[in-house]
Each structure stands twice: as C-alpha cells, then as structure tokens.
Amino acid sequence: MTTRETSEPFDEAALRALFDAVEAPAALEAAWQGKVALRTEPAAELAVVRPLPDLAERAAARRPTARVLVAAVAALAVGGGIAGVIAANQRPKPDPDQIVVTIEDPTTTSVPASQTSVATPPSAPLGTPGPGSGAPAGPGTAAPRPGAGPGGPAGPGGAATPIAPARGPLAEWPNAGNTGVPAETRLQVRNGDWHITQAGAVIADWTVNGTIYIDAPDVTLRRVRVAPSGDVGVRQSAPRLRIEDSEVGSGAVRYGVRQEAPGLVVQRSDITASTAAVWIGGDATIVDSNLSGLRTPGNASRIMLRHNTIGASVTLLDQAGPVTEVTIDNNQIGDSGTMARIYAPSNPASHHILVTGNRLRRDSPSAPAASSGWNAQAPGNIWTGNVWSDTSEPASP
C-alpha cells in the first residue's frame, strides 16, 4: 500500500464521535475495543496497542507515516464495518415460509419425442414426484417437472405451463405416423415402474421405461411413451382412465393396456403387444388408434371400437361370461397373418354385437373368412356394410 505524508492534524474527537454513533454488533465491538495490530516495525515485530481510546494518542505521537497508517486502519474499519452494520440492521430477516428450494430429480431428463428410447431401469423403483415439485414424493402422485402443476412442464421463472390439449379426430386412417406422441413433443424420461395414486392426475409429456399402474380414478395419460420391461405397459385397476396421443408397448410386451376396472378411453394412440394391444375389461371406447389387436376375456359389456387400424384381429372371447353391447364400426381390421378378422362370441347369452362399415384386410381372395363364430340369431346382432379392402366387395361373416 502506498502512503502519503500530511501535515494536517489528526482529529481524535471526530473519530471518537464516529465510533460512539455506531451501535456495533458483538463481534465488531470486540474488534473496536479489543487489540489492534499496528504494523510499524519490521515484519517479525507486531506492536499490540492499548484499547481504541488510546490508539489516536499513540498514533499522533509517532512519525507521520504511522499517523497515516492509523488513519487508514480506522477508515477501513469504520468504512467497511459501518457499512456492514448499517446493512445488517436494515436488511429484513428472511421469512422461512418464502424460501424456495428447487431440487432437480437426477433421474429425469427432457428430450424431443423423436429421440427417446428404452433406458435401463435402476436397481430400485423410484419414488413418484409430487405435484409442483421436482423432488421424489410418495408413490403415485402426478409427476410434473420442478415448479409445475400436475403434468405441466415449468415455464420461465418456474410458473406452471398449462397442459396442451389433445388433438382432434383423425380424418385419415390411423397409422404409426399420425398416432402416438407428436414428434415435436419434448418428453421427460423416467426409469422404473410408476404407480399413479392421485385421483384426477394428468400425466403429460413423459417417456416411462417401465409399467404404469393406474391405482386412482380419473387419470389421464397424454403424450406418454411407455416402454415396459415386463408383460404389461399400462395396468388399469381404477375406473375411468383416458389415454390420448400416446405410445405403449412393443412386440415383446404381452399386453399394451390391460383394463381391469370400468371406464377406458383410448384416442389417437399407437399400441403394440404380442397378445393384445388392449385387453378389454368392459365399458371401453377406443377411437382413431393404431393397434396390433384387441381382445376381451368375456363377461364384458359396452365396448366401442370406431375408426381404428387394427393389425391383427378383434377377439371377443366369452368363456368367462357373455359379451354384450359391442359396436365395431368403421375400422380397418386384419392383416395377411390373421386367420379371422373378428372372432365373434359364441356363448348363447352374448348379444347386441354390431359390426358395421369395416374394411377387412387380406392378402388374397382365398384368405380365411371375415369372422369366426358369428351368431346371426343372437338378439341385436348386426353385420352390415363390411367389405374386403382389396376389392371393396361385401365381406360376409
């Protein structure tokens, strides 16, 4: 530090007045009233002076350089100390209720839907993130990004971004390109099974490498890609599930969606599985979707299949009980490997099966029949307007 000599007298009274005017905290009071090291001799010698009231006297009696050094020390102490004291006295204490700590979940990332793929699940299932939080919470709440409402990614500043609505009906036949998660959607990735236990939860914009268990009513899966490692992609055990613009399963999965509670709606989704894209339990509506095949085990009622592309067959088994009130309307059904396009229920108690306006696909006119087990005498059974897709000729059961 460079010092400059001055002939101006040292104003002790002003310094004392300035010290007296400041109400110092305990730590700073000790520094003022304690011992101050004044370096006026070689480096190995430190002069320890008396308490501050005598500091000015001793400094005034020393050579001018020491006087300037004392003044500098006092100015630094007063300038920095007073500013700190004033700031500390005027700054309000933080309100614990207003302190927000955001914890990023290291198991989630955000990538475009076109770039997501199956990831290796962790050794232990993860806790389910809760609404408006990035930290893992109790099992089965909706899982938004940190700072968002249920299912909605956080916008600038952590504000919840409204969940985008589902798309409208499809004008063209469903296929892998116009159903499922739109390519521009950014998806968070979650590894491990996920139990949804929050009623009314909207789970939007996720890739889930595991099975989703629906354990609460009125849940919506929207723009969700499910890549399960087990037999089932989505298992519904609570009523009223909606699946919109989503992708579920693969050829290695036995059931894409397994419905075990009433009330299922599937729209504009791409679902693939080896046994059944959807295992239908009853009270189900499936529209505008691309599916590998559909099956009900029986004892089911109120099933609507409309404007879907179904790669395999629609199998209405009724060994477990009658199948009633089924509408299969305006679908594309079957492929070259399908033995029958519709396996109709054969139980005498099954009734009101409506098969209308469908295009049944085959690879040649010698392909197997359009239906197997059709009971034209059952009450309410109707077969009309169904044609072969290659010739547009009527397809009889």
BAROMAR-175333 format. One record per residue (C-alpha): x, y, z; residue number from 1; residue in one letter. Coordinates in steps of 0.2 Angstrom, whole numbers. Layout:
X	Y	Z	NUM	A;
...
***
This chain:
0	0	0	1	M;
7	17	-4	2	T;
6	31	9	3	T;
7	50	8	4	R;
13	61	22	5	E;
2	75	28	6	T;
4	90	39	7	S;
-15	90	44	8	E;
-18	86	62	9	P;
-27	70	67	10	F;
-44	74	73	11	D;
-47	62	88	12	E;
-63	69	94	13	A;
-71	66	77	14	A;
-65	48	77	15	L;
-72	45	94	16	R;
-89	53	89	17	A;
-90	42	74	18	L;
-87	27	84	19	F;
-99	32	98	20	D;
-113	35	84	21	A;
-112	17	78	22	V;
-121	3	88	23	E;
-109	-11	84	24	A;
-113	-30	85	25	P;
-104	-40	97	26	A;
-91	-46	85	27	A;
-87	-29	78	28	L;
-87	-21	96	29	E;
-74	-33	101	30	A;
-63	-28	86	31	A;
-65	-10	90	32	W;
-62	-11	109	33	Q;
-50	-26	108	34	G;
-32	-26	102	35	K;
-27	-19	85	36	V;
-11	-25	77	37	A;
-2	-10	70	38	L;
12	-14	59	39	R;
26	0	61	40	T;
41	-11	64	41	E;
49	-25	53	42	P;
39	-40	48	43	A;
44	-50	63	44	A;
38	-37	76	45	E;
20	-33	79	46	L;
15	-19	91	47	A;
0	-23	101	48	V;
-8	-7	106	49	V;
-20	-2	120	50	R;
-39	-1	118	51	P;
-45	10	105	52	L;
-47	26	115	53	P;
-28	27	117	54	D;
-25	22	99	55	L;
-26	40	92	56	A;
-14	47	105	57	E;
-1	34	102	58	R;
-3	36	83	59	A;
-1	56	84	60	A;
15	54	94	61	A;
23	43	81	62	R;
31	48	65	63	R;
19	55	51	64	P;
19	38	41	65	T;
12	29	56	66	A;
-1	43	58	67	R;
-7	40	41	68	V;
-7	21	43	69	L;
-18	23	59	70	V;
-30	34	50	71	A;
-31	21	35	72	A;
-34	7	48	73	V;
-48	17	56	74	A;
-55	22	39	75	A;
-56	4	34	76	L;
-63	-2	50	77	A;
-76	12	50	78	V;
-80	11	31	79	G;
-82	-7	30	80	G;
-88	-10	47	81	G;
-101	4	47	82	I;
-107	-1	30	83	A;
-109	-19	36	84	G;
-118	-14	52	85	V;
-130	-2	44	86	I;
-134	-16	31	87	A;
-136	-29	44	88	A;
-148	-18	54	89	N;
-158	-13	39	90	Q;
-159	-29	30	91	R;
-175	-39	35	92	P;
-173	-57	41	93	K;
-178	-70	28	94	P;
-195	-77	30	95	D;
-193	-96	31	96	P;
-210	-98	23	97	D;
-204	-89	7	98	Q;
-188	-98	5	99	I;
-190	-109	-11	100	V;
-178	-123	-14	101	V;
-179	-132	-31	102	T;
-172	-150	-31	103	I;
-169	-157	-48	104	E;
-173	-175	-50	105	D;
-157	-183	-57	106	P;
-167	-197	-64	107	T;
-177	-186	-77	108	T;
-171	-178	-92	109	T;
-180	-168	-106	110	S;
-178	-173	-124	111	V;
-188	-172	-140	112	P;
-200	-187	-143	113	A;
-191	-192	-159	114	S;
-175	-195	-149	115	Q;
-182	-205	-134	116	T;
-178	-224	-132	117	S;
-179	-238	-119	118	V;
-167	-235	-105	119	A;
-160	-247	-92	120	T;
-171	-246	-76	121	P;
-162	-243	-60	122	P;
-160	-257	-47	123	S;
-174	-250	-36	124	A;
-190	-241	-42	125	P;
-190	-223	-40	126	L;
-202	-213	-29	127	G;
-216	-204	-38	128	T;
-213	-185	-40	129	P;
-227	-175	-32	130	G;
-237	-160	-40	131	P;
-227	-144	-41	132	G;
-211	-152	-35	133	S;
-195	-159	-43	134	G;
-191	-170	-28	135	A;
-197	-188	-26	136	P;
-213	-189	-16	137	A;
-224	-203	-10	138	G;
-229	-216	-23	139	P;
-242	-212	-36	140	G;
-244	-193	-37	141	T;
-244	-184	-54	142	A;
-227	-180	-60	143	A;
-223	-163	-67	144	P;
-206	-155	-69	145	R;
-200	-145	-55	146	P;
-211	-129	-52	147	G;
-225	-135	-62	148	A;
-243	-141	-59	149	G;
-248	-159	-61	150	P;
-241	-165	-78	151	G;
-237	-147	-84	152	G;
-219	-143	-88	153	P;
-212	-127	-79	154	A;
-212	-111	-89	155	G;
-200	-96	-87	156	P;
-197	-92	-69	157	G;
-204	-109	-63	158	G;
-223	-105	-67	159	A;
-234	-119	-72	160	A;
-236	-121	-91	161	T;
-254	-126	-95	162	P;
-255	-144	-101	163	I;
-258	-144	-120	164	A;
-275	-151	-126	165	P;
-276	-167	-135	166	A;
-278	-167	-154	167	R;
-294	-168	-163	168	G;
-302	-183	-173	169	P;
-291	-190	-187	170	L;
-298	-188	-205	171	A;
-287	-201	-212	172	E;
-284	-219	-207	173	W;
-274	-221	-191	174	P;
-256	-227	-193	175	N;
-239	-226	-184	176	A;
-236	-209	-191	177	G;
-251	-200	-186	178	N;
-255	-208	-169	179	T;
-245	-208	-154	180	G;
-234	-194	-147	181	V;
-231	-180	-159	182	P;
-213	-179	-165	183	A;
-211	-161	-159	184	E;
-216	-165	-141	185	T;
-202	-164	-128	186	R;
-203	-178	-116	187	L;
-196	-181	-98	188	Q;
-188	-198	-96	189	V;
-192	-208	-81	190	R;
-184	-225	-77	191	N;
-194	-238	-67	192	G;
-212	-243	-64	193	D;
-224	-229	-59	194	W;
-239	-231	-48	195	H;
-252	-217	-50	196	I;
-262	-215	-35	197	T;
-268	-197	-36	198	Q;
-286	-195	-42	199	A;
-288	-184	-57	200	G;
-270	-184	-61	201	A;
-264	-179	-79	202	V;
-248	-187	-83	203	I;
-242	-177	-99	204	A;
-226	-177	-109	205	D;
-216	-192	-102	206	W;
-206	-207	-108	207	T;
-208	-221	-95	208	V;
-196	-235	-96	209	N;
-207	-247	-85	210	G;
-225	-251	-82	211	T;
-238	-238	-77	212	I;
-250	-244	-64	213	Y;
-266	-234	-63	214	I;
-272	-235	-45	215	D;
-283	-220	-44	216	A;
-299	-215	-54	217	P;
-300	-202	-67	218	D;
-282	-202	-73	219	V;
-276	-195	-90	220	T;
-261	-201	-99	221	L;
-257	-188	-113	222	R;
-242	-189	-124	223	R;
-234	-203	-114	224	V;
-222	-216	-122	225	R;
-222	-232	-111	226	V;
-208	-244	-114	227	A;
-211	-258	-102	228	P;
-199	-271	-97	229	S;
-212	-283	-91	230	G;
-228	-291	-98	231	D;
-239	-275	-97	232	V;
-237	-257	-102	233	G;
-252	-249	-93	234	V;
-262	-259	-80	235	R;
-278	-251	-75	236	Q;
-285	-256	-59	237	S;
-296	-240	-55	238	A;
-310	-233	-65	239	P;
-310	-220	-79	240	R;
-293	-220	-87	241	L;
-290	-209	-103	242	R;
-275	-212	-114	243	I;
-273	-199	-128	244	E;
-259	-197	-141	245	D;
-248	-210	-133	246	S;
-237	-225	-137	247	E;
-237	-241	-127	248	V;
-228	-257	-128	249	G;
-218	-267	-141	250	S;
-218	-284	-149	251	G;
-210	-291	-134	252	A;
-224	-285	-122	253	V;
-239	-296	-119	254	R;
-252	-283	-116	255	Y;
-250	-265	-121	256	G;
-265	-259	-109	257	V;
-274	-271	-98	258	R;
-290	-265	-92	259	Q;
-296	-272	-75	260	E;
-308	-258	-70	261	A;
-323	-250	-79	262	P;
-321	-234	-90	263	G;
-307	-234	-103	264	L;
-305	-221	-117	265	V;
-291	-223	-129	266	V;
-288	-209	-143	267	Q;
-275	-207	-157	268	R;
-263	-219	-148	269	S;
-251	-232	-155	270	D;
-251	-248	-145	271	I;
-242	-264	-149	272	T;
-241	-280	-140	273	A;
-239	-299	-144	274	S;
-256	-305	-137	275	T;
-267	-289	-137	276	A;
-264	-270	-139	277	A;
-278	-268	-127	278	V;
-285	-282	-115	279	W;
-303	-275	-114	280	I;
-312	-277	-97	281	G;
-328	-268	-102	282	G;
-335	-250	-103	283	D;
-322	-245	-115	284	A;
-321	-233	-130	285	T;
-306	-234	-142	286	I;
-305	-222	-157	287	V;
-293	-216	-170	288	D;
-279	-228	-164	289	S;
-266	-239	-172	290	N;
-267	-256	-163	291	L;
-259	-273	-165	292	S;
-275	-282	-160	293	G;
-289	-282	-147	294	L;
-296	-295	-135	295	R;
-309	-297	-121	296	T;
-309	-311	-109	297	P;
-328	-311	-108	298	G;
-340	-305	-95	299	N;
-339	-288	-104	300	A;
-351	-275	-110	301	S;
-352	-258	-118	302	R;
-337	-259	-129	303	I;
-335	-246	-144	304	M;
-322	-248	-157	305	L;
-323	-234	-170	306	R;
-311	-228	-184	307	H;
-296	-238	-179	308	N;
-282	-248	-188	309	T;
-281	-265	-180	310	I;
-267	-275	-187	311	G;
-272	-292	-181	312	A;
-290	-297	-175	313	S;
-304	-292	-164	314	V;
-306	-307	-152	315	T;
-322	-307	-142	316	L;
-320	-322	-130	317	L;
-334	-326	-119	318	D;
-329	-341	-109	319	Q;
-328	-331	-93	320	A;
-346	-324	-96	321	G;
-357	-316	-110	322	P;
-351	-301	-121	323	V;
-364	-289	-124	324	T;
-367	-271	-132	325	E;
-352	-271	-143	326	V;
-350	-259	-158	327	T;
-336	-262	-171	328	I;
-339	-248	-183	329	D;
-328	-240	-197	330	N;
-312	-249	-194	331	N;
-298	-257	-204	332	Q;
-295	-274	-197	333	I;
-283	-289	-200	334	G;
-268	-292	-210	335	D;
-260	-306	-220	336	S;
-257	-317	-205	337	G;
-274	-316	-197	338	T;
-284	-331	-198	339	M;
-301	-322	-195	340	A;
-304	-304	-194	341	R;
-317	-305	-180	342	I;
-318	-319	-168	343	Y;
-336	-317	-163	344	A;
-343	-323	-146	345	P;
-351	-340	-146	346	S;
-360	-340	-129	347	N;
-379	-340	-132	348	P;
-380	-327	-119	349	A;
-369	-315	-129	350	S;
-379	-302	-138	351	H;
-380	-285	-147	352	H;
-364	-286	-156	353	I;
-364	-273	-170	354	L;
-351	-275	-184	355	V;
-354	-261	-197	356	T;
-345	-252	-211	357	G;
-327	-260	-208	358	N;
-314	-263	-221	359	R;
-307	-281	-218	360	L;
-289	-283	-225	361	R;
-282	-299	-233	362	R;
-268	-303	-244	363	D;
-278	-313	-257	364	S;
-296	-318	-260	365	P;
-293	-335	-253	366	S;
-289	-328	-236	367	A;
-299	-335	-221	368	P;
-317	-329	-218	369	A;
-321	-312	-211	370	A;
-327	-319	-195	371	S;
-327	-335	-184	372	S;
-342	-340	-173	373	G;
-354	-327	-179	374	W;
-371	-330	-172	375	N;
-384	-321	-183	376	A;
-398	-327	-172	377	Q;
-392	-319	-156	378	A;
-403	-304	-151	379	P;
-397	-287	-158	380	G;
-383	-295	-168	381	N;
-380	-285	-184	382	I;
-367	-287	-198	383	W;
-368	-275	-212	384	T;
-358	-264	-223	385	G;
-342	-273	-221	386	N;
-331	-275	-236	387	V;
-314	-283	-241	388	W;
-301	-269	-243	389	S;
-293	-276	-259	390	D;
-309	-277	-269	391	T;
-322	-267	-259	392	S;
-333	-282	-261	393	E;
-345	-287	-247	394	P;
-337	-297	-233	395	A;
-349	-310	-226	396	S;
-347	-317	-209	397	P;
***
